[in-house]
């Protein structure tokens, strides 16, 4: 029995879930072997690596439509966390793909700026009115690193303070040097990055005082799996002003999922600089650095100070990606996409929690986060995070036709998709209960457990 029908995209899922022992992905396995022979890690993004999935059950995707994807073995899945949260409207969204097609026939890159760059900047700044200027790029790392460089130039200070509770900011040395995968990063670079805890203004002020006149910026996700404590973001704003550093909001995830204008638009605290990506292009490669004119102009031609090499990428303003971004923003505003993401997420969270509680594992399969950005924790007998129990859970979801590294929803989910998801989660939780009663999930793993992305050894 396969995970799902290879038929129409409107199908709700298989009549019954396959047993993991029955569920095999021979074509995906062969494709994964080819990938590992050609691509370090077998994927171009570590979070998509097959080490993040149960052994032998890492599907290689053929195509997607709406909230569904099909693997090369012909199995269909309800997909969550689409494109690492980038495809928030659903795969091949007609409004977005049509905007892209129109631009492709007109050319994608020129020796001078396209008029689309003007239109895209105007649209972005109308959508995120707390920003005064914007510059587009292709990925989030380039945007956050540009923000750090700009903050250092503006303040003349060397150190960067990152939020220790947030998992990722950039592939560049200033951040990667702080992770367990720091090989190749000079210690002198890593030493310039310090960390502060989320939600703790006193600890952040202590850090700023200890490194007085050395910290160029505070960079953090304004919100993640928990809401910011009352007054926290405003308190950071005050600390940044008092200690003369730049406040940077990484809105790669919160942008559009919290509100069309990001977390800054929802919570009413304006950073000096902010970075957007992921949902901005609905899967097309586009990111943005935005912020105060006085800072952003340092990367331009209309100021008298030293020039900052802010962002300059050959493909940063490809017309079809900017057209996708404009279509995404129009869709969010006109169709209330953020509200739909929240409503769908609330239903998924309620269904999963009910299924877990009914199986007696409500304290072990735990859904967390804002409704539009749900993740789940898998906890062992003692309530500790467990990669083994995560492996068990993921195996059952995959065999049931649910691809869910998280429960982050897309706006394309249907009632049938959610009902099917909850049904498969209930079956997974029943097995989870058996493993807890046995005190050992090993018999249900089918191989090695999944592994965290950031680890020192492969």
N, C-alpha and C positions, 0 to 999 in steps of 0.2 A: 504493500500500500504506500503510495507516495504522499508527500506532505500536502499536496493540493492539486486540484485539477489544472491541467494546462490549457483549459478552455477560456471562456470569456472572462473579461476583467470584472464583470458584475457578479460573478459567482461568489457565494459567501464562504466557501471553503470545502474541505473534504467531508464526506458523510461521517467518517470516524477518523480519529487520529491514528497514525501508524504507531506501532510499538517501536521505540528507538532501535531495537535489535533487527527489526524488519526494514528500517529506514536507511537506505544507503545512497550515496551520491557519487557513483563511479566517474561520471564525466567531470564533476567538480573536483574530485580528487586528482584526476589527471591534469586538469587545468591548473590546479594549485601547484603541482609538481613542475609544470612548465613555468609558472610564475616564479617559483623559488630559484629555478635555474637561470632566470634572466633578470629578475628584479630583487635587489637586496630586501629581505624580509617578506617577499612574496606579495607585497602590496605597496602602493605609493603613499599610503598613510598608515602609520603604525596602528592606529585605532581600528583599522580594517583588517589587520593581520589575522591569519588563521589560528594563531595562538590565543586569540580572544574568543574562540569558539571551541566546542567539544571536539575531541580528536576524530577526524574523518567526517565531521559534520559542519564544514565551513563552505556554504554554498557560493559558487561563482555565478554572478548575475548575468543573465542574458538581456533582460529589458525590464522596464517598469512602466506602469500606467496608474495614475491616481495613487491610491494607498497600497497598491500591490506590486510585487516584483516576481519575476520568474527566473529560476536558475537554469543552467545549461543542461540539467537533467530533466527539465520539463515541469518541475514542481513550482507551485504558486504559493506565495506567502502574503499574509497581511504584514506590512512592514512598519516598524516604529524606528524613530531616530533617523529618519531618511537622510542619507547623505551627510551623516554627522550633524543633523539639525538644519541642513542647508535647504532641503526641498520641502518647505513648510506648506506650500499650496498643493503638493502632490506632483508626481512625476508627469512630465509632458503636459503641463497645464496649458490648455489651448490658447489662452490670452497671452501667455508668456511666449510660447513657441511661435505664435503668429507674429508677434512683434520682432522676434529674432529673425524669422524668415524674410520679413520685409527689408531688414537691414542687410542681410547677407547678399541680396541682389544688388545692393548699392555700394558694396565694398566694405571692408572691415578695418582698414588701417591705412593712414595716409602720412605724407611728409609734414603736414600741418594739422592742427586740431580740427576735428569735425564739428559741425554745428550741433551734432548730437551731444557733444561734451557740454555745451552751454545748457542745452535743454535738461540733461541729466543732473547737472549741478543745481539748476533752478528747482527742479522737482525735489531733489534731496533736501535742499535747504528749506523748502516749503513744508516738507514732511517732518524735518527735525529742526524746528525754528530756534532752538537753543544754540545752534551753531551758526557762525557767520561766514565761514568759508569751508570748502571741501576739496579734497584731492583724491582721485580714484586710483586703485591699484588692483592686483589680481588675487591677493591672498591676505589673510589676517596678519601673518607674521611681518610682512613688509610694512603694514600700517602701524602696528604697535611699535616696531623698531624705529620707524620714522618719528613717532610721538616721543619716544625716549631720546632720540638724537636732538629733536627740537627743544625738549625740556632742558637738556644739558647745555645746548647753545644759548638758550634764553637766560639761564641762571648762572652759567659759568661753573656749575658744580658737577662732580664726577659720579656720584652714587645714585643708584636707582633703588627705590623701596617698593617691593612687590608684595602683594597679599599672599601670605603663606598658605592660606586655606583654599586657594584656587589653583586648579591643576595645570593650567597651560596658558601661556601668553605669546610665545614665539619660538620658532626653530633657531633663532639667532643666539649667539654665545652668551649675551647678557642674561638670558633666562635659562637656556639649556644647561649651562654650567652649574645651576643650582639643583638639578635633578640627579637621580642615580645614573642617568645616561650622559655623564659629563665628559666622557673620553674625548680627547681632542680639543678641549677648551682650556686655555691657560688659566692657572690659578689667579693670576693678576687680574684677569677679566672677571672671574667669579667673585673675587673679593670686593668688587665694586657694586655688587647687588646684595642688598640686605632685605629682611622680611619683617612684616608686621601682621598680627592676627586680625582676622575679620571681626568686626563688632566691638573691638576693644580700643576705645579712644585713648585711655590712659597709657596703654602699652605703646600705642603709636606715637603719642606725644613724648614718651620716654625715649623712643628711638630717634625722633627728630631732635630732641635736646642733646642726646649723646653724640649725634653726628651733625651738630649745629653747623649750618652754612656749607654742608657737604652733600645733602640730598637734593637732587634735581627735581624728582617727581615721586608722587605716590601713584601707583598703578594697580587697579583692582577691577574685578567684575562688580558692578554696583549691587547686584543681587544674584543668588544662585539657587541652591536647594532650600534655602530658608530666606524669609523676608528680612530686610535690614532692621536692626533694632530701632525703635523710635528715636529720632534725632541723630542717628549714626552718620548718615551721609552728609547732613548739614554740619555735623561736628567735624567731619573730615575736611569739608570745605573751609571751615573756620581755621583749622589747624594748618592747612596748606597756605592760606593767606597769611597767617601769623608767622609762619616759619619761612615764607618766601619760596615755596616750591610749587610745582605745577601739579594739578590734580587731573589724572587721566582715568576715564572710564573705558574699560574694555567691554563694548556692547556687542561683541560678536554673537553671543547667545541671546542676551536680553533685547537686542534690537529687533523690533517687530513682534517678538513673542511676548514682551511685557506691554508694549504699546507701539503704535506706529513710530513714535518718536523715541522709543527705547525706554530704559529705566529712568533716564533723566527727565523724560516727558511725563512719566507716571508719578515719580516721587518729588518732582519740582526742585531738584538740586542740579545746578548747572556746572559741569566740569570745565576746565580750561580746554582740554582736548578729549575727543572720544573716537573710538574706532568701531566700525561696523563691517559686517560680512555675512557669511552663512546665508540667512534667509533673504538677504538683499537681492540675490540673483536667482533664487529658486533653483539652485544647482549650477547656474552659469557662474563663471569665475569673475567675481567683482567684489572689491572691498573698498572701504572709504576711511580716510582720516579727516576729521572735522574738528572745528574749534573756533576760538576767538581770533578775530582778524589780526590783532596786534601780534599774536604768536605765529599764525599761519603765514603772514606776509614775510616773515623772515626766510621762508623758502621761496619767495618770489623775486620780483624785479623792482618793486616799488617801496624800497626802504633803504636807509643809508648805512646799516650795519654790515657785519660780515655775513656773507651768503651761507645759507644752510642747504646742504644737498638733501632735500626733504624726501621726495619720491620722484623717481624718473625711470619708468619702466616702458619698454617698447610696446608691450601689449596692454598697458594699464587702461587705455581708453578705447579698446576695441568696440566698435559701434554696436555689435550685436549683444555684447554683455551689458552695455549701458542701456540698450533698448529693453533688455530683460529686466533690469533694475527698475526702470520707469514703469513697466507693466506690472511688476510686483507691487510697487508702491501704490499705483492706481487701484489695483485689486484690493489691497489691504484697506485702503481708505473707503472705497466705494462699496465693498461687500462686507465690511466688518470682519475681516479675517481673524484679527486678534481675538475678538469676542468668541468666534467659533472655535478657535484653538482652546480657549479656556473651557468652553462648554463641553467639548469632546473630551478633554483631559479630565474634567471632573467625573464624567461618566466612566471612563476607563479606570480611574483611581478607585471610585466607589465599587465597581464590579470586581476588581482584583482584590481589594480589601475584604469584601464579603466572601469571595471564594476562599481566600486564605484563612479567614476566621472560621468558616464552615468546616474546613479540613483540619482545624486545630493548629494551624501554623501562622496565625496572625501576628505573633511576636517574632517570626523568623523570616517571612517574606514581607518586606516592609516597603511601601510606596512612599516616596518623599518628593518634595519640590512643589513649585508653582504648577498649577494645573496644565499650563501650556508647555511645561518643561519637566516632565515626570521622570524620575529615575527609580530604581529599586535596589534594595539591599537584601542579600541572602545571608542569614545569620545561622550559626551552628547551635548546638545544644546549650552552650553557655552564653549565647547572645553575641558572639564575636563574628565579624565579617569573615566569610568563608568562600574561597575560590572553588572548593570542592562542591559545596551546595549550589553555588552559582552554575557550575557545570551540569549538575543534575537537572536543575531548573531549565537551563537553556536547551538541553537535549530534548526534554519533553515538549518545550514550546516549538522547536524546529520540526519535530516529528508530527506535530499537530498543525503545521502550516502557519506558524507565527515567528517572524524574524524580529527579535526584540532585544537588542543590546541595552535598550532602555525602554521606557513607555512614553517617549516623546512623540506626540501626535502630529499628524499632518491634517490640514483642513479637508483632505479628500476622504477621510475615514467615513464609512457608512454605519448605520445602525447594525446591519448584519455583520460588519467587520468587528465591531465592538462585542457583539453577542458571541461571535465565534472565538474571539480572543479570551473572553472571560471563561467560556466553556473549556478551552485548552488549559488556561491557568488553573482551573479547578482540578483537572486531571493531573497536572504537574504537582499541585499542592498535595494531592492524595499520596503520591509517591514520596514527596518530601517528608510527609508525616511518617511513612514507613521507615525512611532512613533515619529520622530523628529517634524513633522508637528503638531502632537497631543500634543507635549510637555510632553509626559508621556509614557514610554515603558511598563508600568505595564500590560496592556491588552495582551501583546504579550509574557510575561515571562513564563506562565504556572506553576508558583510556586515561591519559594524563589530564589533570585539571587545566582549566583556562588559567591564563597568567596576566598579571598587571602589565600595562604598557611600559611604565617606567621601572626598569630593573637593571641591575648592573651587568648580569650575565644572561646570555640568550637561553 
